[in-house]
Amino acid sequence: MRMRRILGLALAAATLAGASAIGAVSAGAASSPNISRDDCVAAGGQVVGRPYSGDVCTLPDGTSQSIT
């Protein structure tokens, strides 16, 4: 009985760790990519400087991307 409980806890921990890893990968893939100043201007965007966070590109559709 005790062995079953330990195996169940190990399986639950492994499942949770796997779900956390998948969530981290998904979050990284969902984040917006960086853009250069030239690409921003070519896409019709506007370069905006923000204090403490660097410059961002604000595109006509309302989205913002970090400038590399």
C-alpha distances in whole Angstrom, upper triangle without the diagonal:
4,5,5,7,9,10,11,13,14,15,17,19,20,21,23,25,26,27,29,31,32,33,35,37,38,39,41,42,43,45,49,51,54,57,60,64,66,63,63,66,67,64,66,64,65,64,63,62,60,60,57,55,58,60,58,60,60,61,63,60,58,56,56,55,55,58,57
4,5,5,6,9,10,11,12,14,15,17,19,20,21,23,24,26,27,29,31,32,33,35,36,38,39,41,42,44,48,49,52,56,59,62,64,61,61,65,65,63,65,62,63,62,61,60,58,57,54,53,56,58,56,58,59,59,61,59,57,54,54,53,53,56,55
4,5,5,6,9,10,11,12,14,15,16,18,20,21,23,24,26,27,29,30,32,33,35,36,38,39,41,42,46,48,50,54,57,60,62,60,59,63,64,61,63,61,62,61,60,59,57,57,54,52,55,56,55,57,57,58,60,57,56,53,53,52,51,54,53
4,5,5,6,9,10,10,12,14,15,16,18,20,21,22,24,26,27,28,30,32,33,34,36,38,39,41,45,46,49,52,56,59,61,58,58,62,62,59,62,59,60,59,59,58,56,56,53,51,54,55,54,55,56,56,58,55,54,51,51,50,50,53,53
4,5,5,6,9,10,10,12,14,15,16,18,20,21,23,24,26,27,29,31,32,33,35,36,37,39,43,45,47,51,54,57,59,57,56,60,61,58,60,58,59,57,56,56,53,53,50,49,51,53,52,53,54,54,56,54,52,49,49,48,48,51,51
4,5,5,6,9,10,11,12,14,15,16,18,20,21,23,24,26,27,29,30,32,33,35,36,38,42,43,46,49,52,55,58,55,55,59,59,57,59,56,57,56,55,54,52,52,49,47,50,52,50,52,53,53,56,53,51,48,48,47,47,50,49
4,5,5,6,9,10,10,12,14,15,16,18,20,21,23,24,26,27,29,30,32,33,35,37,40,42,44,48,51,54,56,54,54,57,57,55,57,55,56,55,54,54,51,51,49,47,49,51,49,51,52,52,54,51,50,47,47,46,46,48,48
4,5,5,6,9,10,11,12,14,15,16,18,20,21,22,24,26,27,29,31,32,33,35,39,40,43,47,50,53,55,52,52,56,56,53,56,53,54,53,53,52,50,50,47,45,48,49,48,49,50,50,52,49,48,45,45,44,44,47,47
4,5,5,6,9,10,11,12,14,15,16,18,20,21,23,25,26,27,29,30,31,33,37,39,41,45,48,51,53,51,50,54,55,52,54,52,53,51,50,50,47,47,44,43,45,47,46,47,48,48,51,48,46,44,43,42,42,45,45
4,5,5,6,9,10,11,12,14,15,17,18,20,21,23,24,26,27,29,30,32,36,37,40,43,46,49,52,49,49,53,53,51,53,51,52,50,50,49,47,47,44,42,44,46,45,46,47,48,50,47,46,43,43,41,41,44,43
4,5,5,6,9,10,11,12,14,15,17,18,20,21,23,24,26,27,29,31,34,36,39,42,45,48,50,48,48,51,52,49,51,49,50,49,49,48,46,46,44,42,44,45,44,45,46,46,48,45,44,41,41,40,40,43,42
4,5,5,6,9,10,11,12,14,15,16,18,20,21,22,25,26,27,29,33,34,37,41,44,47,49,46,46,50,50,48,50,47,48,47,47,46,44,44,41,39,42,43,42,43,44,44,46,43,42,39,39,38,38,41,41
4,5,5,6,9,10,11,12,14,15,17,19,20,21,23,25,26,27,31,33,35,39,42,45,47,45,44,48,49,46,48,46,47,45,45,44,42,42,39,37,39,41,40,41,42,43,45,42,41,38,38,36,36,39,39
4,5,5,6,9,10,11,12,14,15,17,18,20,21,23,24,26,30,31,34,37,41,44,46,43,43,47,47,45,47,45,46,45,44,44,42,42,39,37,39,41,39,41,41,42,44,42,40,37,37,35,35,38,37
4,5,5,6,9,10,11,12,14,16,17,18,20,21,22,25,28,30,33,36,40,43,45,42,42,45,46,43,45,43,44,43,43,43,41,41,39,36,39,40,38,39,40,40,42,39,38,35,35,34,34,37,37
4,5,5,6,9,10,10,12,14,15,16,19,20,21,23,26,28,31,35,38,41,43,40,40,44,44,42,44,41,42,41,40,40,38,38,36,33,36,37,36,37,37,38,40,38,36,33,33,32,32,35,35
4,5,5,6,9,10,11,13,14,15,17,19,20,22,25,27,29,33,36,39,41,39,38,42,43,40,43,40,41,40,39,39,36,37,34,32,34,36,34,36,37,37,40,37,36,33,32,31,30,33,33
4,5,5,6,9,10,11,12,14,16,17,18,20,24,25,28,32,35,38,40,37,37,41,41,39,41,39,40,39,39,39,37,37,35,32,34,35,34,35,36,36,38,36,35,32,31,30,30,33,32
4,5,5,6,9,10,10,12,14,15,16,18,22,24,27,30,34,37,39,36,36,39,40,37,39,37,38,37,37,37,35,36,33,31,33,34,32,33,34,34,36,33,32,29,29,28,28,31,31
4,5,5,6,9,10,11,12,14,15,17,20,22,25,28,32,35,37,34,34,38,38,36,38,35,36,35,34,34,32,33,30,28,30,31,30,31,32,32,35,32,31,28,27,26,26,29,29
4,5,5,6,9,10,11,13,14,16,19,20,23,27,30,33,35,33,32,36,37,34,37,34,36,34,34,34,32,33,30,27,29,30,29,30,31,32,34,32,31,27,27,25,25,28,27
4,5,5,6,9,10,11,12,15,18,19,22,26,29,32,34,31,31,35,35,33,35,33,34,34,33,34,32,33,31,28,30,30,28,29,30,30,32,30,29,26,25,24,24,27,27
4,5,5,6,9,10,10,12,16,18,21,25,28,31,33,30,30,33,34,31,33,31,32,31,31,31,29,30,28,25,27,28,26,27,27,28,30,27,26,23,23,22,22,25,26
4,5,5,6,9,10,11,15,16,19,22,26,28,31,28,28,32,32,30,32,30,31,29,29,29,27,28,25,23,25,26,24,25,26,27,29,27,26,22,22,20,20,23,23
4,5,5,6,9,10,14,14,17,21,24,27,29,26,26,30,30,28,31,29,30,29,29,29,28,29,27,24,25,26,24,25,26,26,29,26,25,22,21,19,20,22,22
4,5,5,6,9,12,14,17,20,24,27,29,26,25,29,29,27,29,27,29,28,28,29,27,29,27,24,25,25,23,23,24,24,26,24,23,20,20,18,19,22,22
4,5,5,6,10,12,15,19,22,25,27,24,24,27,28,25,27,25,26,25,25,25,24,25,23,20,22,22,20,21,21,22,24,22,21,17,17,16,16,20,20
4,5,5,9,10,13,16,19,23,24,22,22,25,26,24,26,24,25,24,24,24,23,24,22,19,20,21,19,19,21,21,24,22,21,17,16,14,14,17,17
4,6,8,9,12,16,19,22,24,21,21,24,24,22,25,23,24,24,24,25,24,26,25,21,22,22,19,19,20,20,23,20,20,17,16,14,15,18,18
4,6,9,12,15,19,22,23,20,20,23,23,21,23,21,23,22,23,24,23,25,23,20,21,20,18,18,18,18,20,18,17,14,14,13,14,17,18
4,6,9,13,16,19,21,18,17,21,22,19,21,19,20,19,19,20,19,21,20,16,17,17,14,15,15,16,19,17,16,12,11,10,11,14,15
4,7,9,13,15,17,14,14,17,18,15,17,15,17,16,16,18,17,20,19,15,15,14,12,11,12,12,15,14,13,9,8,6,8,11,12
4,7,10,13,15,12,12,16,16,14,17,15,16,15,17,18,18,20,19,16,15,14,11,11,13,13,16,16,15,12,10,7,7,9,10
4,7,10,12,10,10,14,15,13,16,13,14,13,14,15,15,18,17,14,12,11,9,9,12,13,16,16,16,12,10,6,5,6,6
4,7,8,6,7,10,11,10,13,11,12,11,13,14,16,19,18,15,13,11,9,8,11,11,14,15,15,12,10,7,6,5,6
4,5,5,6,9,10,11,13,11,11,10,13,14,16,19,19,16,13,10,9,8,12,12,16,17,17,15,12,9,8,5,5
4,6,5,6,9,10,11,9,9,7,10,12,15,17,18,16,12,9,9,8,11,12,15,17,17,15,13,11,10,6,8
4,5,5,6,9,10,10,10,10,13,15,18,21,22,19,16,13,12,10,13,13,15,18,18,17,15,13,13,10,10
4,6,5,6,9,9,10,10,14,16,19,22,23,20,17,14,12,9,12,11,13,15,16,14,13,11,12,9,10
4,5,5,7,5,7,7,11,13,16,19,20,17,15,11,9,6,8,7,10,12,13,11,10,9,10,8,11
4,5,5,5,6,8,11,14,17,21,22,20,17,13,12,8,10,9,11,14,14,14,13,12,13,11,13
4,5,7,10,11,15,18,21,24,26,23,20,16,14,11,12,10,12,14,16,15,15,14,15,13,15
4,6,9,11,14,18,20,24,25,22,20,16,13,10,10,7,8,11,12,12,12,12,14,13,15
4,7,10,13,17,19,23,25,22,20,16,13,10,9,7,7,10,11,12,12,13,15,14,17
4,7,9,13,15,19,21,18,16,12,10,6,5,4,6,9,9,10,9,10,12,11,15
4,6,10,13,16,18,16,14,10,8,6,5,6,8,11,11,11,10,11,12,11,14
4,7,10,13,15,13,10,7,6,5,6,9,11,14,13,12,10,10,10,8,12
4,6,10,12,11,9,6,5,6,7,10,13,15,13,12,9,10,10,10,13
4,7,9,8,6,4,6,9,10,14,17,18,16,15,12,12,10,10,13
4,6,6,5,6,7,10,11,15,18,19,16,15,12,12,11,11,14
4,6,6,8,11,14,15,19,22,23,20,18,15,15,13,14,16
4,6,9,12,15,17,21,24,24,21,19,16,15,13,14,15
4,7,8,12,14,18,21,21,18,16,13,12,9,10,12
4,7,10,13,16,20,21,18,16,12,11,8,8,10
4,7,10,13,16,18,16,14,10,9,7,6,9
4,6,10,13,14,12,10,6,6,5,5,9
4,6,10,11,10,8,5,5,6,6,10
4,7,8,6,6,5,7,9,10,14
4,5,6,6,6,8,11,12,15
4,5,7,9,12,15,16,19
4,6,9,12,15,17,20
4,7,10,14,15,19
4,7,10,13,16
4,7,9,13
4,6,9
4,6
4
